[in-house]
Amino acid sequence: MADILNPKRKYYCPRCGNERIIDYGESFDCPKCRQRFEKEDFDSGLDDDEILSIEEKLEFSKIFNSDKDTD
């Protein structure tokens, strides 16, 4: 699947508001913030400040799993 740079789309970066995203189908990158977001988070109706990037989700998962391992 080719990366597509879409100047106007309903998906945008919830961090900086950039509407020029790189579309990967189920997710997209913000070239300005260099973060990737999942489209299903936007489609679910979350507020911008509730949407986590994939990187943030992975970091949260690492922290959660490391706390779980110490029990």
Phi, psi and omega in degrees: 000131182278147174284137182236127177268111183255114181291327179226123182200162180288342177269140181206166180285122179286350179274309186246352180083004181299126178265351177270097185246163174255114188272127177245017180097275180269351179216173177210155177254148168259113181293340180281313181270343182059044175234152180249139181234151178267134182296329182297333176294320176292318183293337182280352176090016177293149173289157181306320182284353177262350182274122178261144173288163178300320179298318179295320177297318179295319178296316177300317179298318178299315180296314180299314181291326178290323175294323180293323181290337181276351179286000000 
